[in-house]
Amino acid sequence: MQYQRSSALFQTAQQFIPGGVNSPVRAFQAVGGIPIFVDRAKGAYLYDEDGNRLIDYISSWGPMILGHAFDPVIEAVKSRADRGTSYGMPTELENQIAELAVEMIPHMDQIRMVNSGTEACMSAVRLARGFTGREKLIKFAGCYHGHSDAFLIQAGSGAVTFGAPSSPGVTQGTARDTLLADYNNLDSVAFHFEQHPDAIAAIIVEPVAGNMGCIVPQPGFLEGLRSLCDQYGTLLIFDEVMTGFRLAPGGAQERLGIRADMATFGKVLGGGLPVGAFAARREIMAQLAPSGPVYQAGTLSGNPLAMAAGFAMLQHLKTNDTVFSSLDHKCLLLEQGMHALLNSKGLPYQINRLGSMISLHFTDQAVTDFKTAALGNNDTFKNYFHGMLKRGVYLPPSAFESYFLNDALSESDINFTLTALEDWLKTV
């Protein structure tokens, strides 16, 4: 494949946009090379500026669960745009999508719309602190909850230390209120409760992690978090920006059978437009302005274009719940085919999967957290990424990202992908 047009566009972009991209993972720094500039997309396919067609396995990092340019969503946006794009005033549509979302999400009474997953997680933590009157937060190394200061904390010398800022601009004071634990390790969480039994407002966790590859919670892990939160009067926040409305109509809470006190959403909820949301029980949400003292606001929150797209998406998912079994089946076919090909080659690897989320790690150790994800052979991954791209398959350009399948993928597309993998393995 040729990428002259993408290369020229990237050169121009670097003159006016920091790093040439508006979100870092797009820059291909983890894999090398020139990022692909997209012209359009439809169904399971991306069409780049050089005229190449690529089978898409990121689905805009999750929201395109039914495929790109899904007709009911596009028609809803077009119809709504004729009536204005933003008012800064309430609309009936906000009522409708809020009622539908709360109906689908287990254990939640009310929901507040925002504009991104970052904003949703940031607001949820503020509300948790306001509700509990506590300041400290437990998060997990390798879990990503957006770029708010409280979340940009990396592990120090393990779970027994406070976090340290992982980005300039994040203060030490902020870092001191964020406690780091290891995903799938309850002992690392219990340690913090023993040290700060009355100071921890919330645990925030991706119930299925998607930012160190797809990391599935081990049996008892999420149940243990629920138990610790109940014991210490701490709120359990599920970051369902990736898993919400993807793993099941009610997200990870429904699929895994674990109750969260609060949950954050994005991606699928917006049907491809910028949307985030956070939800909780009525008594918690009552603390949120204007009902209560915890302030949160946004001029474009609940804007009619995003609400129209999200409402059309949720309506389809609620009334067509076979989407989830279909996605599971397609992802299982992909996993089984990858196992067969990789086993025949004898290459060290691990595949993690739950529902329509999957990741491949080039290591002989089980990948259960950030530390074990980091053991993967990145040189092999780079070769794999570019080898698949050359053969017409677009994968996440980082070993630390989950694939997100969409239901527009056909079995023929999956067979094409497996043929590309088989062809690439001949070169290794």
C-alpha positions in Angstrom: 0.0 0.0 0.0 1.1 3.6 -0.7 0.7 6.4 1.8 2.0 9.5 -0.1 -1.1 11.6 0.7 -1.1 10.6 4.4 2.6 11.5 4.6 2.1 14.9 3.0 -0.9 15.6 5.3 1.2 14.6 8.4 3.9 17.0 7.3 1.4 19.8 7.1 -0.2 18.8 10.4 3.0 19.1 12.3 3.3 22.7 11.4 0.0 23.7 13.1 -0.9 20.8 15.5 1.5 19.7 18.3 3.0 16.4 17.2 0.8 16.6 14.1 -2.2 14.9 15.9 -5.0 15.9 18.3 -4.6 12.8 20.5 -1.2 11.1 21.1 -1.9 7.5 20.2 -2.7 8.6 16.6 0.9 9.7 16.1 2.2 6.0 15.7 5.0 6.7 18.1 4.6 3.3 19.7 4.9 1.5 16.3 6.8 4.0 14.1 5.9 5.2 10.7 3.4 7.8 9.4 -0.1 7.9 10.8 -2.9 7.1 8.4 -5.2 9.9 7.5 -8.8 8.8 7.0 -11.1 10.1 4.2 -14.3 8.3 5.1 -15.6 5.1 6.7 -18.6 2.8 6.2 -19.5 -0.4 8.0 -16.4 -2.4 8.9 -14.1 -0.4 6.6 -11.9 2.7 6.7 -10.9 4.4 3.4 -7.8 6.5 3.7 -6.6 9.6 1.8 -4.5 7.4 -0.5 -7.5 5.3 -1.5 -6.7 2.2 0.5 -9.5 0.2 2.2 -8.7 -1.1 5.6 -10.7 -3.5 7.8 -11.1 -1.6 11.1 -10.5 -3.2 14.5 -10.5 -0.1 16.6 -14.0 1.2 15.8 -13.0 4.8 16.8 -11.7 3.2 20.0 -15.1 1.7 20.8 -18.2 3.8 19.9 -18.8 2.3 16.4 -20.2 -0.9 17.8 -22.6 -1.3 14.9 -20.1 -0.1 12.3 -19.2 3.2 10.8 -21.9 5.6 9.4 -24.7 3.4 10.8 -27.8 4.5 8.9 -30.2 5.2 11.9 -27.6 7.2 13.7 -26.7 9.3 10.6 -30.3 10.0 9.8 -31.0 11.1 13.4 -28.1 13.5 13.3 -29.0 14.9 9.9 -32.6 15.4 11.0 -31.7 17.1 14.2 -29.0 19.4 12.7 -31.7 21.1 10.6 -33.2 22.3 13.9 -30.0 23.8 15.3 -26.8 22.4 16.8 -26.8 23.8 20.3 -29.0 25.9 22.5 -27.5 25.9 26.0 -31.0 25.1 27.1 -32.9 21.9 28.1 -34.5 19.7 25.4 -37.0 16.8 25.6 -34.4 14.7 23.8 -32.2 14.9 27.0 -35.1 13.5 29.0 -35.6 10.7 26.6 -32.0 9.5 26.4 -31.5 9.8 30.2 -34.6 7.7 30.8 -33.5 5.1 28.3 -29.9 4.9 29.6 -31.0 4.6 33.3 -33.4 1.9 32.2 -30.5 -0.1 30.6 -27.9 0.5 33.3 -28.2 -1.6 36.4 -28.3 0.0 39.9 -28.4 3.6 38.8 -31.2 6.1 39.3 -30.0 9.3 37.6 -27.4 10.2 34.9 -25.7 13.5 34.0 -24.5 14.1 30.4 -21.1 15.6 29.7 -18.9 15.8 26.6 -16.1 13.2 27.1 -15.0 10.2 29.1 -12.4 12.4 30.7 -15.0 14.8 31.9 -17.2 12.0 33.1 -14.5 10.4 35.2 -13.3 13.7 36.6 -16.8 14.7 37.6 -17.6 11.3 39.1 -14.5 11.5 41.4 -15.4 15.1 42.5 -18.9 13.9 43.3 -17.6 10.9 45.2 -15.4 13.2 47.3 -18.2 15.6 47.9 -20.6 12.8 48.9 -18.2 11.1 51.3 -16.3 14.1 52.6 -13.1 12.3 51.9 -10.2 13.2 49.6 -8.1 10.2 48.6 -8.7 8.0 45.5 -7.5 4.6 44.6 -6.7 3.9 41.0 -4.9 1.1 39.3 -1.6 1.2 37.4 -2.3 0.9 33.7 -5.9 1.9 33.9 -6.7 5.1 32.0 -9.6 7.4 33.0 -8.8 10.4 30.9 -6.3 13.1 31.2 -7.6 14.9 34.3 -4.7 15.6 36.8 -5.9 13.0 39.4 -5.6 10.2 36.9 -2.2 11.0 35.4 -0.4 9.2 38.2 2.1 6.3 37.7 3.2 3.7 40.2 6.3 4.5 42.3 8.1 1.6 43.9 4.9 -0.5 43.9 1.6 -0.3 45.7 3.2 0.6 49.0 4.1 4.1 47.9 2.1 7.1 46.9 1.8 7.8 43.2 4.0 10.2 41.4 2.9 12.5 38.6 3.4 10.9 35.2 3.0 14.2 33.3 4.5 17.7 33.8 1.8 20.0 35.0 0.4 17.5 37.6 1.2 18.7 41.1 2.7 16.7 43.9 -0.3 17.7 46.0 -2.7 16.0 43.5 -0.5 12.9 43.4 -0.6 12.6 47.2 -4.3 12.1 47.1 -4.1 9.4 44.4 -3.1 5.9 45.7 -1.8 3.3 43.2 -2.7 -0.3 43.3 -2.1 -3.2 41.0 -5.0 -4.5 38.8 -6.1 -8.0 39.8 -4.3 -7.7 43.2 -6.6 -7.2 46.1 -3.7 -7.2 48.6 -2.4 -4.0 47.1 -5.9 -2.4 47.6 -6.3 -3.7 51.1 -3.0 -2.2 52.1 -4.2 1.3 51.3 -7.4 0.8 53.3 -5.3 -0.3 56.3 -3.2 2.8 56.0 -6.1 5.2 55.4 -9.3 3.6 56.7 -11.3 6.8 56.9 -9.8 8.9 54.1 -10.6 7.0 50.8 -13.5 8.5 48.9 -13.6 6.1 46.0 -12.0 3.3 44.0 -12.1 3.9 40.3 -11.5 1.0 38.0 -12.0 -0.2 34.5 -14.0 -3.4 35.1 -12.4 -4.8 32.0 -9.2 -2.8 31.4 -8.7 -1.6 27.8 -5.6 0.6 28.1 -2.9 -2.1 28.7 -4.4 -4.4 26.2 -7.6 -6.1 27.1 -7.1 -7.2 30.7 -9.9 -9.4 32.2 -10.7 -9.2 35.9 -9.7 -12.5 37.6 -12.4 -14.3 39.6 -13.0 -12.6 42.9 -11.2 -9.3 42.0 -14.1 -7.1 41.4 -16.1 -8.9 44.1 -13.3 -8.1 46.5 -13.3 -4.4 45.6 -17.0 -4.3 46.3 -16.5 -6.0 49.7 -13.7 -3.6 50.7 -15.8 -0.6 49.6 -18.7 -1.8 51.7 -16.4 -2.4 54.7 -14.8 1.1 54.6 -17.7 3.2 53.4 -16.0 3.9 50.1 -17.7 4.4 46.7 -16.9 1.9 43.9 -16.7 3.7 40.5 -16.8 1.6 37.4 -15.2 3.4 34.4 -17.4 2.0 31.7 -16.4 4.4 29.0 -15.2 1.4 27.0 -17.4 -1.4 28.4 -20.7 0.5 28.8 -23.3 -0.7 26.3 -20.6 -2.8 24.6 -20.2 -5.9 26.8 -24.0 -6.1 27.3 -26.9 -3.7 27.2 -26.1 -2.8 30.8 -22.4 -2.9 30.4 -19.9 -4.7 32.6 -22.2 -4.4 35.7 -24.7 -6.6 33.9 -22.3 -8.9 32.2 -20.1 -9.5 35.3 -22.9 -9.3 37.9 -21.1 -6.7 40.1 -22.8 -3.6 41.6 -21.0 -0.3 41.3 -22.0 2.8 43.3 -21.2 5.1 40.3 -20.4 4.5 36.7 -19.0 6.6 33.9 -19.9 6.3 30.2 -18.9 7.5 26.8 -18.0 6.0 23.4 -21.1 3.9 22.5 -23.5 6.3 24.3 -22.6 9.0 21.8 -23.1 6.9 18.7 -19.8 8.4 17.4 -20.3 12.0 18.6 -18.5 13.5 21.6 -20.5 12.4 24.7 -19.7 11.3 28.2 -21.9 10.6 31.2 -21.8 9.6 34.9 -24.6 7.9 36.8 -25.3 6.9 40.4 -28.0 6.3 43.0 -30.3 9.1 43.6 -28.9 10.0 47.1 -25.4 10.4 45.5 -26.6 12.4 42.5 -28.6 14.7 44.9 -25.3 16.2 45.9 -24.7 17.5 42.4 -25.5 21.1 41.4 -28.0 22.6 41.1 -29.6 20.2 43.6 -26.6 20.1 45.9 -23.2 21.7 46.5 -20.9 19.7 44.2 -20.4 21.9 41.1 -20.3 20.5 37.5 -21.4 22.3 34.4 -21.0 22.4 30.6 -22.5 24.6 27.9 -22.5 21.8 25.3 -23.5 19.0 27.7 -26.5 17.2 26.3 -26.3 19.1 23.0 -29.0 17.9 20.5 -26.7 16.4 17.9 -24.9 14.1 20.4 -28.2 13.2 22.1 -29.8 12.3 18.8 -26.9 10.1 17.8 -26.8 8.4 21.2 -30.5 7.9 21.5 -30.6 6.2 18.1 -27.7 4.0 19.1 -29.2 3.0 22.4 -32.6 2.3 21.0 -31.1 -0.1 18.5 -29.1 -1.9 21.1 -32.0 -2.3 23.5 -34.3 -3.6 20.8 -31.7 -5.8 19.1 -29.9 -7.5 21.9 -28.7 -10.2 19.6 -26.0 -7.7 18.6 -24.1 -8.7 21.7 -24.2 -12.5 21.0 -23.2 -11.7 17.4 -20.2 -9.7 18.5 -19.2 -12.3 21.0 -19.3 -15.0 18.3 -17.3 -13.0 15.8 -14.6 -12.2 18.4 -14.5 -15.8 19.4 -13.9 -16.8 15.7 -11.1 -14.3 15.5 -9.5 -15.6 18.8 -9.8 -19.2 17.7 -8.2 -18.5 14.4 -5.4 -16.5 15.9 -4.6 -19.3 18.4 -4.4 -21.9 15.6 -2.1 -19.8 13.5 0.2 -18.6 16.3 0.4 -22.0 17.9 1.5 -23.5 14.6 4.3 -20.9 14.4 5.5 -21.5 18.0 5.7 -17.8 18.7 5.4 -16.8 22.4 2.0 -15.0 22.8 -1.0 -14.4 25.0 -4.5 -13.6 23.8 -7.0 -11.9 26.2 -10.6 -11.5 25.4 -14.0 -10.7 26.9 -17.0 -10.1 24.6 -16.0 -8.0 21.7 -12.7 -6.8 23.3 -9.5 -8.6 22.5 -5.7 -8.1 22.6 -2.6 -10.0 21.5 0.6 -9.8 23.6 3.9 -11.3 22.4 5.0 -12.9 25.7 5.0 -16.3 27.3 3.6 -15.0 30.6 -0.1 -14.5 31.4 -1.0 -10.8 31.0 -3.1 -9.8 34.1 -1.9 -6.3 34.9 0.3 -3.4 33.7 3.5 -5.1 34.7 2.9 -8.3 32.8 1.5 -6.3 29.8 4.8 -4.5 29.7 6.7 -7.8 29.3 5.5 -8.1 25.7 8.0 -8.0 22.9 7.4 -4.5 21.4 9.6 -5.1 18.4 7.5 -8.1 17.4 4.4 -6.0 17.9 5.7 -3.2 15.7 6.4 -5.8 13.0 3.0 -7.3 13.4 1.2 -4.0 13.3 2.8 -2.8 10.1 2.6 -6.3 8.6 -1.1 -6.4 9.1 -1.5 -2.8 7.9 0.3 -3.6 4.7 -2.2 -6.4 4.2 -5.2 -4.2 4.7 -6.0 -4.6 8.4 -6.0 -1.7 10.8 -5.2 -2.6 14.4 -4.6 -0.4 17.4 -1.2 1.2 16.9 0.0 0.3 20.4 0.4 -3.0 22.3 -1.3 -1.4 25.2 -4.7 -1.0 23.6 -7.6 -3.3 23.2 -9.2 -4.1 19.8 -12.9 -3.2 19.6 -14.9 -5.2 17.1 -18.0 -3.9 15.4 -21.0 -5.9 14.3 -20.6 -4.8 10.6 -17.6 -7.1 10.5 -18.5 -10.2 8.5 -17.0 -13.7 8.8 -15.4 -13.0 5.5 -13.6 -10.0 7.0 -12.4 -12.2 9.9 -11.2 -14.8 7.4 -9.4 -12.1 5.5 -7.8 -10.9 8.7 -6.6 -14.5 9.6 -5.2 -14.9 6.1 -3.3 -11.7 6.6 -2.0 -13.0 9.9 -0.9 -16.3 8.3 0.9 -14.4 5.6 2.7 -12.1 8.1 3.8 -15.1 10.2 5.6 -16.5 7.2 7.9 -13.4 7.4 8.7 -13.8 11.1 
